[in-house]
Amino acid sequence: MSATVNWVSNLIVAESFLSVAQGAGTGPTFLIIAGIVVLAFLFVFVFVPETKGLTFDEVEILWKDRAWGKNPHTQSLLQS
């Protein structure tokens, strides 16, 4: 999934860069891209849970918790 998102993001940048640079100028174009990067970083920081040291099964429980509601077992995974 991450590889697909990476390829699609790359396609969007590659297809739109020259048009935006021609219309807005090179400097503003890079500022627009920098703004998008900051928004993406904030999204990941807020919505993507830390999974370091967790097994795939524990990560699955975390994502199910986010999709279907609170699970008491999930809280113990985050605290250990």
PDB file with SEQRES, HELIX, SHEET and CRYST1 records, atoms N, CA, C and O in Angstrom:
SEQRES   1 A   80  MET SER ALA THR VAL ASN TRP VAL SER ASN LEU ILE VAL          
SEQRES   2 A   80  ALA GLU SER PHE LEU SER VAL ALA GLN GLY ALA GLY THR          
SEQRES   3 A   80  GLY PRO THR PHE LEU ILE ILE ALA GLY ILE VAL VAL LEU          
SEQRES   4 A   80  ALA PHE LEU PHE VAL PHE VAL PHE VAL PRO GLU THR LYS          
SEQRES   5 A   80  GLY LEU THR PHE ASP GLU VAL GLU ILE LEU TRP LYS ASP          
SEQRES   6 A   80  ARG ALA TRP GLY LYS ASN PRO HIS THR GLN SER LEU LEU          
SEQRES   7 A   80  GLN SER                                                      
HELIX    1 AA1 SER A    2  ALA A   24  1                                  23    
HELIX    2 AA2 THR A   26  PHE A   47  1                                  22    
HELIX    3 AA3 PHE A   56  TRP A   68  1                                  13    
HELIX    4 AA4 PRO A   72  GLN A   79  1                                   8    
CRYST1    1.000    1.000    1.000  90.00  90.00  90.00 P 1           1          
ATOM      1  N   MET A   1       0.826  -1.188   0.000  1.00  0.00           N  
ATOM      2  CA  MET A   1       0.000   0.000   0.000  1.00  0.00           C  
ATOM      3  C   MET A   1       0.873   1.256   0.000  1.00  0.00           C  
ATOM      4  O   MET A   1       0.596   2.208  -0.729  1.00  0.00           O  
ATOM      5  N   SER A   2       1.923   1.254   0.815  1.00  0.00           N  
ATOM      6  CA  SER A   2       2.776   2.435   0.872  1.00  0.00           C  
ATOM      7  C   SER A   2       3.496   2.671  -0.461  1.00  0.00           C  
ATOM      8  O   SER A   2       3.696   3.818  -0.862  1.00  0.00           O  
ATOM      9  N   ALA A   3       3.880   1.603  -1.139  1.00  0.00           N  
ATOM     10  CA  ALA A   3       4.537   1.754  -2.439  1.00  0.00           C  
ATOM     11  C   ALA A   3       3.577   2.371  -3.458  1.00  0.00           C  
ATOM     12  O   ALA A   3       3.982   3.205  -4.267  1.00  0.00           O  
ATOM     13  N   THR A   4       2.330   1.969  -3.419  1.00  0.00           N  
ATOM     14  CA  THR A   4       1.330   2.523  -4.330  1.00  0.00           C  
ATOM     15  C   THR A   4       1.111   4.007  -4.056  1.00  0.00           C  
ATOM     16  O   THR A   4       1.048   4.810  -4.987  1.00  0.00           O  
ATOM     17  N   VAL A   5       0.996   4.369  -2.786  1.00  0.00           N  
ATOM     18  CA  VAL A   5       0.831   5.781  -2.429  1.00  0.00           C  
ATOM     19  C   VAL A   5       2.046   6.584  -2.893  1.00  0.00           C  
ATOM     20  O   VAL A   5       1.908   7.700  -3.394  1.00  0.00           O  
ATOM     21  N   ASN A   6       3.233   6.006  -2.723  1.00  0.00           N  
ATOM     22  CA  ASN A   6       4.448   6.687  -3.154  1.00  0.00           C  
ATOM     23  C   ASN A   6       4.445   6.910  -4.668  1.00  0.00           C  
ATOM     24  O   ASN A   6       4.773   8.002  -5.133  1.00  0.00           O  
ATOM     25  N   TRP A   7       4.081   5.898  -5.427  1.00  0.00           N  
ATOM     26  CA  TRP A   7       4.055   6.024  -6.887  1.00  0.00           C  
ATOM     27  C   TRP A   7       3.003   7.042  -7.341  1.00  0.00           C  
ATOM     28  O   TRP A   7       3.260   7.845  -8.237  1.00  0.00           O  
ATOM     29  N   VAL A   8       1.832   7.005  -6.727  1.00  0.00           N  
ATOM     30  CA  VAL A   8       0.769   7.940  -7.107  1.00  0.00           C  
ATOM     31  C   VAL A   8       1.173   9.370  -6.748  1.00  0.00           C  
ATOM     32  O   VAL A   8       0.947  10.291  -7.534  1.00  0.00           O  
ATOM     33  N   SER A   9       1.762   9.562  -5.584  1.00  0.00           N  
ATOM     34  CA  SER A   9       2.222  10.896  -5.186  1.00  0.00           C  
ATOM     35  C   SER A   9       3.285  11.402  -6.154  1.00  0.00           C  
ATOM     36  O   SER A   9       3.266  12.567  -6.551  1.00  0.00           O  
ATOM     37  N   ASN A  10       4.210  10.525  -6.531  1.00  0.00           N  
ATOM     38  CA  ASN A  10       5.251  10.892  -7.478  1.00  0.00           C  
ATOM     39  C   ASN A  10       4.637  11.278  -8.827  1.00  0.00           C  
ATOM     40  O   ASN A  10       5.072  12.247  -9.451  1.00  0.00           O  
ATOM     41  N   LEU A  11       3.642  10.537  -9.273  1.00  0.00           N  
ATOM     42  CA  LEU A  11       2.964  10.841 -10.534  1.00  0.00           C  
ATOM     43  C   LEU A  11       2.294  12.216 -10.475  1.00  0.00           C  
ATOM     44  O   LEU A  11       2.391  12.996 -11.422  1.00  0.00           O  
ATOM     45  N   ILE A  12       1.624  12.508  -9.376  1.00  0.00           N  
ATOM     46  CA  ILE A  12       0.947  13.802  -9.236  1.00  0.00           C  
ATOM     47  C   ILE A  12       1.955  14.944  -9.296  1.00  0.00           C  
ATOM     48  O   ILE A  12       1.724  15.938  -9.985  1.00  0.00           O  
ATOM     49  N   VAL A  13       3.064  14.813  -8.583  1.00  0.00           N  
ATOM     50  CA  VAL A  13       4.088  15.861  -8.587  1.00  0.00           C  
ATOM     51  C   VAL A  13       4.692  16.011  -9.983  1.00  0.00           C  
ATOM     52  O   VAL A  13       4.844  17.126 -10.481  1.00  0.00           O  
ATOM     53  N   ALA A  14       5.031  14.893 -10.607  1.00  0.00           N  
ATOM     54  CA  ALA A  14       5.672  14.941 -11.924  1.00  0.00           C  
ATOM     55  C   ALA A  14       4.749  15.546 -12.981  1.00  0.00           C  
ATOM     56  O   ALA A  14       5.202  16.304 -13.839  1.00  0.00           O  
ATOM     57  N   GLU A  15       3.470  15.218 -12.923  1.00  0.00           N  
ATOM     58  CA  GLU A  15       2.536  15.713 -13.922  1.00  0.00           C  
ATOM     59  C   GLU A  15       2.146  17.170 -13.704  1.00  0.00           C  
ATOM     60  O   GLU A  15       1.821  17.870 -14.664  1.00  0.00           O  
ATOM     61  N   SER A  16       2.171  17.634 -12.469  1.00  0.00           N  
ATOM     62  CA  SER A  16       1.695  18.986 -12.194  1.00  0.00           C  
ATOM     63  C   SER A  16       2.809  20.011 -12.018  1.00  0.00           C  
ATOM     64  O   SER A  16       2.541  21.210 -12.096  1.00  0.00           O  
ATOM     65  N   PHE A  17       4.042  19.587 -11.783  1.00  0.00           N  
ATOM     66  CA  PHE A  17       5.107  20.520 -11.436  1.00  0.00           C  
ATOM     67  C   PHE A  17       5.328  21.584 -12.499  1.00  0.00           C  
ATOM     68  O   PHE A  17       5.337  22.773 -12.179  1.00  0.00           O  
ATOM     69  N   LEU A  18       5.505  21.196 -13.738  1.00  0.00           N  
ATOM     70  CA  LEU A  18       5.812  22.172 -14.780  1.00  0.00           C  
ATOM     71  C   LEU A  18       4.674  23.163 -14.997  1.00  0.00           C  
ATOM     72  O   LEU A  18       4.921  24.349 -15.215  1.00  0.00           O  
ATOM     73  N   SER A  19       3.445  22.695 -14.940  1.00  0.00           N  
ATOM     74  CA  SER A  19       2.297  23.588 -15.117  1.00  0.00           C  
ATOM     75  C   SER A  19       2.215  24.605 -13.983  1.00  0.00           C  
ATOM     76  O   SER A  19       1.994  25.793 -14.214  1.00  0.00           O  
ATOM     77  N   VAL A  20       2.394  24.127 -12.766  1.00  0.00           N  
ATOM     78  CA  VAL A  20       2.328  25.023 -11.612  1.00  0.00           C  
ATOM     79  C   VAL A  20       3.516  25.976 -11.621  1.00  0.00           C  
ATOM     80  O   VAL A  20       3.352  27.161 -11.332  1.00  0.00           O  
ATOM     81  N   ALA A  21       4.713  25.482 -11.948  1.00  0.00           N  
ATOM     82  CA  ALA A  21       5.899  26.335 -11.995  1.00  0.00           C  
ATOM     83  C   ALA A  21       5.749  27.417 -13.066  1.00  0.00           C  
ATOM     84  O   ALA A  21       6.191  28.549 -12.870  1.00  0.00           O  
ATOM     85  N   GLN A  22       5.139  27.079 -14.176  1.00  0.00           N  
ATOM     86  CA  GLN A  22       4.936  28.064 -15.234  1.00  0.00           C  
ATOM     87  C   GLN A  22       3.912  29.117 -14.804  1.00  0.00           C  
ATOM     88  O   GLN A  22       4.064  30.302 -15.101  1.00  0.00           O  
ATOM     89  N   GLY A  23       2.883  28.676 -14.111  1.00  0.00           N  
ATOM     90  CA  GLY A  23       1.826  29.601 -13.696  1.00  0.00           C  
ATOM     91  C   GLY A  23       2.181  30.434 -12.481  1.00  0.00           C  
ATOM     92  O   GLY A  23       1.870  31.624 -12.441  1.00  0.00           O  
ATOM     93  N   ALA A  24       2.825  29.836 -11.490  1.00  0.00           N  
ATOM     94  CA  ALA A  24       3.083  30.542 -10.225  1.00  0.00           C  
ATOM     95  C   ALA A  24       4.538  30.958 -10.065  1.00  0.00           C  
ATOM     96  O   ALA A  24       4.841  31.844  -9.266  1.00  0.00           O  
ATOM     97  N   GLY A  25       5.438  30.335 -10.809  1.00  0.00           N  
ATOM     98  CA  GLY A  25       6.858  30.598 -10.638  1.00  0.00           C  
ATOM     99  C   GLY A  25       7.510  29.459  -9.863  1.00  0.00           C  
ATOM    100  O   GLY A  25       6.836  28.702  -9.165  1.00  0.00           O  
ATOM    101  N   THR A  26       8.819  29.348  -9.993  1.00  0.00           N  
ATOM    102  CA  THR A  26       9.527  28.229  -9.371  1.00  0.00           C  
ATOM    103  C   THR A  26       9.511  28.298  -7.845  1.00  0.00           C  
ATOM    104  O   THR A  26       9.233  27.299  -7.182  1.00  0.00           O  
ATOM    105  N   GLY A  27       9.805  29.457  -7.293  1.00  0.00           N  
ATOM    106  CA  GLY A  27       9.840  29.614  -5.834  1.00  0.00           C  
ATOM    107  C   GLY A  27       8.512  29.289  -5.168  1.00  0.00           C  
ATOM    108  O   GLY A  27       8.469  28.469  -4.250  1.00  0.00           O  
ATOM    109  N   PRO A  28       7.421  29.920  -5.614  1.00  0.00           N  
ATOM    110  CA  PRO A  28       6.119  29.597  -5.021  1.00  0.00           C  
ATOM    111  C   PRO A  28       5.725  28.128  -5.201  1.00  0.00           C  
ATOM    112  O   PRO A  28       5.048  27.555  -4.347  1.00  0.00           O  
ATOM    113  N   THR A  29       6.147  27.530  -6.299  1.00  0.00           N  
ATOM    114  CA  THR A  29       5.831  26.110  -6.515  1.00  0.00           C  
ATOM    115  C   THR A  29       6.477  25.253  -5.431  1.00  0.00           C  
ATOM    116  O   THR A  29       5.842  24.350  -4.887  1.00  0.00           O  
ATOM    117  N   PHE A  30       7.738  25.536  -5.121  1.00  0.00           N  
ATOM    118  CA  PHE A  30       8.400  24.777  -4.067  1.00  0.00           C  
ATOM    119  C   PHE A  30       7.792  25.066  -2.699  1.00  0.00           C  
ATOM    120  O   PHE A  30       7.769  24.185  -1.840  1.00  0.00           O  
ATOM    121  N   LEU A  31       7.303  26.280  -2.484  1.00  0.00           N  
ATOM    122  CA  LEU A  31       6.610  26.582  -1.225  1.00  0.00           C  
ATOM    123  C   LEU A  31       5.297  25.805  -1.121  1.00  0.00           C  
ATOM    124  O   LEU A  31       4.934  25.337  -0.041  1.00  0.00           O  
ATOM    125  N   ILE A  32       4.592  25.668  -2.234  1.00  0.00           N  
ATOM    126  CA  ILE A  32       3.357  24.875  -2.246  1.00  0.00           C  
ATOM    127  C   ILE A  32       3.670  23.421  -1.898  1.00  0.00           C  
ATOM    128  O   ILE A  32       2.984  22.806  -1.081  1.00  0.00           O  
ATOM    129  N   ILE A  33       4.709  22.884  -2.525  1.00  0.00           N  
ATOM    130  CA  ILE A  33       5.098  21.495  -2.236  1.00  0.00           C  
ATOM    131  C   ILE A  33       5.533  21.355  -0.782  1.00  0.00           C  
ATOM    132  O   ILE A  33       5.197  20.366  -0.132  1.00  0.00           O  
ATOM    133  N   ALA A  34       6.279  22.337  -0.261  1.00  0.00           N  
ATOM    134  CA  ALA A  34       6.695  22.297   1.147  1.00  0.00           C  
ATOM    135  C   ALA A  34       5.482  22.319   2.073  1.00  0.00           C  
ATOM    136  O   ALA A  34       5.471  21.632   3.094  1.00  0.00           O  
ATOM    137  N   GLY A  35       4.467  23.099   1.726  1.00  0.00           N  
ATOM    138  CA  GLY A  35       3.243  23.128   2.530  1.00  0.00           C  
ATOM    139  C   GLY A  35       2.537  21.786   2.530  1.00  0.00           C  
ATOM    140  O   GLY A  35       2.035  21.346   3.564  1.00  0.00           O  
ATOM    141  N   ILE A  36       2.494  21.135   1.379  1.00  0.00           N  
ATOM    142  CA  ILE A  36       1.878  19.811   1.293  1.00  0.00           C  
ATOM    143  C   ILE A  36       2.654  18.807   2.140  1.00  0.00           C  
ATOM    144  O   ILE A  36       2.059  17.956   2.803  1.00  0.00           O  
ATOM    145  N   VAL A  37       3.984  18.907   2.117  1.00  0.00           N  
ATOM    146  CA  VAL A  37       4.817  18.009   2.912  1.00  0.00           C  
ATOM    147  C   VAL A  37       4.565  18.219   4.408  1.00  0.00           C  
ATOM    148  O   VAL A  37       4.487  17.249   5.161  1.00  0.00           O  
ATOM    149  N   VAL A  38       4.438  19.464   4.838  1.00  0.00           N  
ATOM    150  CA  VAL A  38       4.159  19.750   6.247  1.00  0.00           C  
ATOM    151  C   VAL A  38       2.811  19.170   6.645  1.00  0.00           C  
ATOM    152  O   VAL A  38       2.687  18.571   7.713  1.00  0.00           O  
ATOM    153  N   LEU A  39       1.797  19.340   5.797  1.00  0.00           N  
ATOM    154  CA  LEU A  39       0.478  18.766   6.089  1.00  0.00           C  
ATOM    155  C   LEU A  39       0.541  17.242   6.164  1.00  0.00           C  
ATOM    156  O   LEU A  39      -0.093  16.638   7.029  1.00  0.00           O  
ATOM    157  N   ALA A  40       1.299  16.618   5.265  1.00  0.00           N  
ATOM    158  CA  ALA A  40       1.438  15.160   5.286  1.00  0.00           C  
ATOM    159  C   ALA A  40       2.139  14.710   6.558  1.00  0.00           C  
ATOM    160  O   ALA A  40       1.744  13.714   7.165  1.00  0.00           O  
ATOM    161  N   PHE A  41       3.179  15.437   6.970  1.00  0.00           N  
ATOM    162  CA  PHE A  41       3.883  15.097   8.211  1.00  0.00           C  
ATOM    163  C   PHE A  41       2.941  15.193   9.408  1.00  0.00           C  
ATOM    164  O   PHE A  41       2.930  14.306  10.261  1.00  0.00           O  
ATOM    165  N   LEU A  42       2.158  16.258   9.475  1.00  0.00           N  
ATOM    166  CA  LEU A  42       1.212  16.410  10.581  1.00  0.00           C  
ATOM    167  C   LEU A  42       0.173  15.290  10.582  1.00  0.00           C  
ATOM    168  O   LEU A  42      -0.197  14.782  11.641  1.00  0.00           O  
ATOM    169  N   PHE A  43      -0.293  14.909   9.400  1.00  0.00           N  
ATOM    170  CA  PHE A  43      -1.253  13.810   9.312  1.00  0.00           C  
ATOM    171  C   PHE A  43      -0.653  12.526   9.883  1.00  0.00           C  
ATOM    172  O   PHE A  43      -1.290  11.843  10.685  1.00  0.00           O  
ATOM    173  N   VAL A  44       0.569  12.202   9.471  1.00  0.00           N  
ATOM    174  CA  VAL A  44       1.226  10.986   9.956  1.00  0.00           C  
ATOM    175  C   VAL A  44       1.464  11.081  11.458  1.00  0.00           C  
ATOM    176  O   VAL A  44       1.234  10.109  12.179  1.00  0.00           O  
ATOM    177  N   PHE A  45       1.914  12.222  11.938  1.00  0.00           N  
ATOM    178  CA  PHE A  45       2.205  12.405  13.360  1.00  0.00           C  
ATOM    179  C   PHE A  45       0.959  12.213  14.216  1.00  0.00           C  
ATOM    180  O   PHE A  45       1.033  11.634  15.300  1.00  0.00           O  
ATOM    181  N   VAL A  46      -0.188  12.698  13.734  1.00  0.00           N  
ATOM    182  CA  VAL A  46      -1.426  12.641  14.511  1.00  0.00           C  
ATOM    183  C   VAL A  46      -2.144  11.299  14.366  1.00  0.00           C  
ATOM    184  O   VAL A  46      -2.658  10.770  15.352  1.00  0.00           O  
ATOM    185  N   PHE A  47      -2.188  10.740  13.155  1.00  0.00           N  
ATOM    186  CA  PHE A  47      -3.075   9.608  12.907  1.00  0.00           C  
ATOM    187  C   PHE A  47      -2.395   8.243  12.787  1.00  0.00           C  
ATOM    188  O   PHE A  47      -3.087   7.227  12.847  1.00  0.00           O  
ATOM    189  N   VAL A  48      -1.086   8.176  12.624  1.00  0.00           N  
ATOM    190  CA  VAL A  48      -0.419   6.885  12.460  1.00  0.00           C  
ATOM    191  C   VAL A  48       0.208   6.479  13.792  1.00  0.00           C  
ATOM    192  O   VAL A  48       1.070   7.192  14.305  1.00  0.00           O  
ATOM    193  N   PRO A  49      -0.206   5.350  14.358  1.00  0.00           N  
ATOM    194  CA  PRO A  49       0.312   4.952  15.664  1.00  0.00           C  
ATOM    195  C   PRO A  49       1.752   4.432  15.568  1.00  0.00           C  
ATOM    196  O   PRO A  49       2.177   3.936  14.525  1.00  0.00           O  
ATOM    197  N   GLU A  50       2.486   4.553  16.667  1.00  0.00           N  
ATOM    198  CA  GLU A  50       3.839   4.001  16.751  1.00  0.00           C  
ATOM    199  C   GLU A  50       3.736   2.483  16.818  1.00  0.00           C  
ATOM    200  O   GLU A  50       2.981   1.947  17.629  1.00  0.00           O  
ATOM    201  N   THR A  51       4.487   1.791  15.975  1.00  0.00           N  
ATOM    202  CA  THR A  51       4.424   0.329  15.937  1.00  0.00           C  
ATOM    203  C   THR A  51       5.777  -0.317  16.205  1.00  0.00           C  
ATOM    204  O   THR A  51       5.931  -1.525  16.022  1.00  0.00           O  
ATOM    205  N   LYS A  52       6.754   0.464  16.634  1.00  0.00           N  
ATOM    206  CA  LYS A  52       8.084  -0.085  16.902  1.00  0.00           C  
ATOM    207  C   LYS A  52       8.007  -1.129  18.018  1.00  0.00           C  
ATOM    208  O   LYS A  52       7.459  -0.874  19.091  1.00  0.00           O  
ATOM    209  N   GLY A  53       8.559  -2.289  17.745  1.00  0.00           N  
ATOM    210  CA  GLY A  53       8.597  -3.356  18.748  1.00  0.00           C  
ATOM    211  C   GLY A  53       7.332  -4.186  18.842  1.00  0.00           C  
ATOM    212  O   GLY A  53       7.257  -5.090  19.674  1.00  0.00           O  
ATOM    213  N   LEU A  54       6.335  -3.906  18.013  1.00  0.00           N  
ATOM    214  CA  LEU A  54       5.098  -4.673  18.050  1.00  0.00           C  
ATOM    215  C   LEU A  54       5.112  -5.739  16.956  1.00  0.00           C  
ATOM    216  O   LEU A  54       5.721  -5.557  15.902  1.00  0.00           O  
ATOM    217  N   THR A  55       4.438  -6.842  17.223  1.00  0.00           N  
ATOM    218  CA  THR A  55       4.301  -7.886  16.211  1.00  0.00           C  
ATOM    219  C   THR A  55       3.216  -7.470  15.211  1.00  0.00           C  
ATOM    220  O   THR A  55       2.474  -6.516  15.445  1.00  0.00           O  
ATOM    221  N   PHE A  56       3.137  -8.201  14.095  1.00  0.00           N  
ATOM    222  CA  PHE A  56       2.098  -7.916  13.105  1.00  0.00           C  
ATOM    223  C   PHE A  56       0.708  -8.096  13.710  1.00  0.00           C  
ATOM    224  O   PHE A  56      -0.211  -7.343  13.388  1.00  0.00           O  
ATOM    225  N   ASP A  57       0.549  -9.088  14.583  1.00  0.00           N  
ATOM    226  CA  ASP A  57      -0.753  -9.299  15.218  1.00  0.00           C  
ATOM    227  C   ASP A  57      -1.127  -8.119  16.110  1.00  0.00           C  
ATOM    228  O   ASP A  57      -2.287  -7.708  16.134  1.00  0.00           O  
ATOM    229  N   GLU A  58      -0.161  -7.573  16.840  1.00  0.00           N  
ATOM    230  CA  GLU A  58      -0.429  -6.421  17.700  1.00  0.00           C  
ATOM    231  C   GLU A  58      -0.760  -5.182  16.867  1.00  0.00           C  
ATOM    232  O   GLU A  58      -1.629  -4.394  17.241  1.00  0.00           O  
ATOM    233  N   VAL A  59      -0.081  -5.013  15.757  1.00  0.00           N  
ATOM    234  CA  VAL A  59      -0.370  -3.890  14.862  1.00  0.00           C  
ATOM    235  C   VAL A  59      -1.774  -4.041  14.279  1.00  0.00           C  
ATOM    236  O   VAL A  59      -2.506  -3.060  14.151  1.00  0.00           O  
ATOM    237  N   GLU A  60      -2.141  -5.259  13.931  1.00  0.00           N  
ATOM    238  CA  GLU A  60      -3.490  -5.508  13.419  1.00  0.00           C  
ATOM    239  C   GLU A  60      -4.537  -5.117  14.459  1.00  0.00           C  
ATOM    240  O   GLU A  60      -5.563  -4.531  14.113  1.00  0.00           O  
ATOM    241  N   ILE A  61      -4.292  -5.433  15.716  1.00  0.00           N  
ATOM    242  CA  ILE A  61      -5.223  -5.064  16.786  1.00  0.00           C  
ATOM    243  C   ILE A  61      -5.332  -3.545  16.892  1.00  0.00           C  
ATOM    244  O   ILE A  61      -6.427  -3.010  17.069  1.00  0.00           O  
ATOM    245  N   LEU A  62      -4.188  -2.841  16.782  1.00  0.00           N  
ATOM    246  CA  LEU A  62      -4.224  -1.376  16.836  1.00  0.00           C  
ATOM    247  C   LEU A  62      -5.087  -0.801  15.722  1.00  0.00           C  
ATOM    248  O   LEU A  62      -5.898   0.093  15.963  1.00  0.00           O  
ATOM    249  N   TRP A  63      -4.914  -1.314  14.495  1.00  0.00           N  
ATOM    250  CA  TRP A  63      -5.683  -0.772  13.366  1.00  0.00           C  
ATOM    251  C   TRP A  63      -7.151  -1.149  13.469  1.00  0.00           C  
ATOM    252  O   TRP A  63      -8.016  -0.356  13.098  1.00  0.00           O  
ATOM    253  N   LYS A  64      -7.451  -2.351  13.970  1.00  0.00           N  
ATOM    254  CA  LYS A  64      -8.853  -2.714  14.170  1.00  0.00           C  
ATOM    255  C   LYS A  64      -9.487  -1.807  15.210  1.00  0.00           C  
ATOM    256  O   LYS A  64     -10.648  -1.420  15.077  1.00  0.00           O  
ATOM    257  N   ASP A  65      -8.718  -1.462  16.256  1.00  0.00           N  
ATOM    258  CA  ASP A  65      -9.220  -0.563  17.285  1.00  0.00           C  
ATOM    259  C   ASP A  65      -9.572   0.788  16.685  1.00  0.00           C  
ATOM    260  O   ASP A  65     -10.608   1.365  17.018  1.00  0.00           O  
ATOM    261  N   ARG A  66      -8.723   1.297  15.805  1.00  0.00           N  
ATOM    262  CA  ARG A  66      -9.001   2.601  15.185  1.00  0.00           C  
ATOM    263  C   ARG A  66     -10.198   2.515  14.245  1.00  0.00           C  
ATOM    264  O   ARG A  66     -10.933   3.490  14.092  1.00  0.00           O  
ATOM    265  N   ALA A  67     -10.401   1.371  13.619  1.00  0.00           N  
ATOM    266  CA  ALA A  67     -11.496   1.234  12.664  1.00  0.00           C  
ATOM    267  C   ALA A  67     -12.826   0.923  13.342  1.00  0.00           C  
ATOM    268  O   ALA A  67     -13.862   1.439  12.923  1.00  0.00           O  
ATOM    269  N   TRP A  68     -12.819   0.092  14.376  1.00  0.00           N  
ATOM    270  CA  TRP A  68     -14.062  -0.425  14.950  1.00  0.00           C  
ATOM    271  C   TRP A  68     -14.341   0.016  16.369  1.00  0.00           C  
ATOM    272  O   TRP A  68     -15.375  -0.357  16.924  1.00  0.00           O  
ATOM    273  N   GLY A  69     -13.471   0.788  16.978  1.00  0.00           N  
ATOM    274  CA  GLY A  69     -13.734   1.269  18.326  1.00  0.00           C  
ATOM    275  C   GLY A  69     -12.728   0.732  19.331  1.00  0.00           C  
ATOM    276  O   GLY A  69     -11.837  -0.046  18.990  1.00  0.00           O  
ATOM    277  N   LYS A  70     -12.888   1.160  20.562  1.00  0.00           N  
ATOM    278  CA  LYS A  70     -11.929   0.832  21.616  1.00  0.00           C  
ATOM    279  C   LYS A  70     -11.969  -0.646  21.978  1.00  0.00           C  
ATOM    280  O   LYS A  70     -13.024  -1.276  22.043  1.00  0.00           O  
ATOM    281  N   ASN A  71     -10.775  -1.164  22.209  1.00  0.00           N  
ATOM    282  CA  ASN A  71     -10.598  -2.543  22.644  1.00  0.00           C  
ATOM    283  C   ASN A  71      -9.699  -2.491  23.876  1.00  0.00           C  
ATOM    284  O   ASN A  71      -8.597  -1.952  23.782  1.00  0.00           O  
ATOM    285  N   PRO A  72     -10.114  -3.026  25.031  1.00  0.00           N  
ATOM    286  CA  PRO A  72      -9.300  -2.946  26.236  1.00  0.00           C  
ATOM    287  C   PRO A  72      -7.907  -3.559  26.057  1.00  0.00           C  
ATOM    288  O   PRO A  72      -6.952  -3.111  26.692  1.00  0.00           O  
ATOM    289  N   HIS A  73      -7.782  -4.569  25.205  1.00  0.00           N  
ATOM    290  CA  HIS A  73      -6.489  -5.213  24.977  1.00  0.00           C  
ATOM    291  C   HIS A  73      -5.516  -4.248  24.296  1.00  0.00           C  
ATOM    292  O   HIS A  73      -4.309  -4.331  24.523  1.00  0.00           O  
ATOM    293  N   THR A  74      -6.020  -3.341  23.469  1.00  0.00           N  
ATOM    294  CA  THR A  74      -5.161  -2.400  22.746  1.00  0.00           C  
ATOM    295  C   THR A  74      -4.431  -1.473  23.703  1.00  0.00           C  
ATOM    296  O   THR A  74      -3.255  -1.177  23.493  1.00  0.00           O  
ATOM    297  N   GLN A  75      -5.097  -1.015  24.740  1.00  0.00           N  
ATOM    298  CA  GLN A  75      -4.466  -0.110  25.693  1.00  0.00           C  
ATOM    299  C   GLN A  75      -3.272  -0.762  26.379  1.00  0.00           C  
ATOM    300  O   GLN A  75      -2.273  -0.095  26.644  1.00  0.00           O  
ATOM    301  N   SER A  76      -3.364  -2.061  26.671  1.00  0.00           N  
ATOM    302  CA  SER A  76      -2.223  -2.734  27.298  1.00  0.00           C  
ATOM    303  C   SER A  76      -1.061  -2.847  26.323  1.00  0.00           C  
ATOM    304  O   SER A  76       0.093  -2.841  26.750  1.00  0.00           O  
ATOM    305  N   LEU A  77      -1.331  -2.951  25.031  1.00  0.00           N  
ATOM    306  CA  LEU A  77      -0.240  -3.011  24.040  1.00  0.00           C  
ATOM    307  C   LEU A  77       0.504  -1.691  23.976  1.00  0.00           C  
ATOM    308  O   LEU A  77       1.726  -1.662  23.833  1.00  0.00           O  
ATOM    309  N   LEU A  78      -0.239  -0.601  24.083  1.00  0.00           N  
ATOM    310  CA  LEU A  78       0.399   0.707  23.980  1.00  0.00           C  
ATOM    311  C   LEU A  78       1.216   1.038  25.221  1.00  0.00           C  
ATOM    312  O   LEU A  78       2.169   1.811  25.129  1.00  0.00           O  
ATOM    313  N   GLN A  79       0.879   0.486  26.360  1.00  0.00           N  
ATOM    314  CA  GLN A  79       1.571   0.811  27.596  1.00  0.00           C  
ATOM    315  C   GLN A  79       2.763  -0.084  27.852  1.00  0.00           C  
ATOM    316  O   GLN A  79       3.606   0.261  28.679  1.00  0.00           O  
ATOM    317  N   SER A  80       2.870  -1.205  27.186  1.00  0.00           N  
ATOM    318  CA  SER A  80       3.975  -2.125  27.461  1.00  0.00           C  
ATOM    319  C   SER A  80       5.205  -1.800  26.653  1.00  0.00           C  
ATOM    320  O   SER A  80       6.221  -2.485  26.773  1.00  0.00           O  
TER     321      SER A  80                                                      
END                                                                             
